[in-house]
Amino acid sequence: MSENLNSNNIENDDFHPINEDSDYKDLINRLNEIKSTIASIEKTIFK
């Protein structure tokens, strides 16, 4: 049964550079939002 799962994963794991580029940009944006949130929390804590 694990052989079937592996073959299905390979078939469904196509390379889509446009989607991956978009995912990368979304990740960078989200990380920047998290960074800003952490900076705001640090300012509040260390006042």
Secondary structure as UniProt FT lines:
FT   HELIX           2..12
FT   HELIX           17..45
//
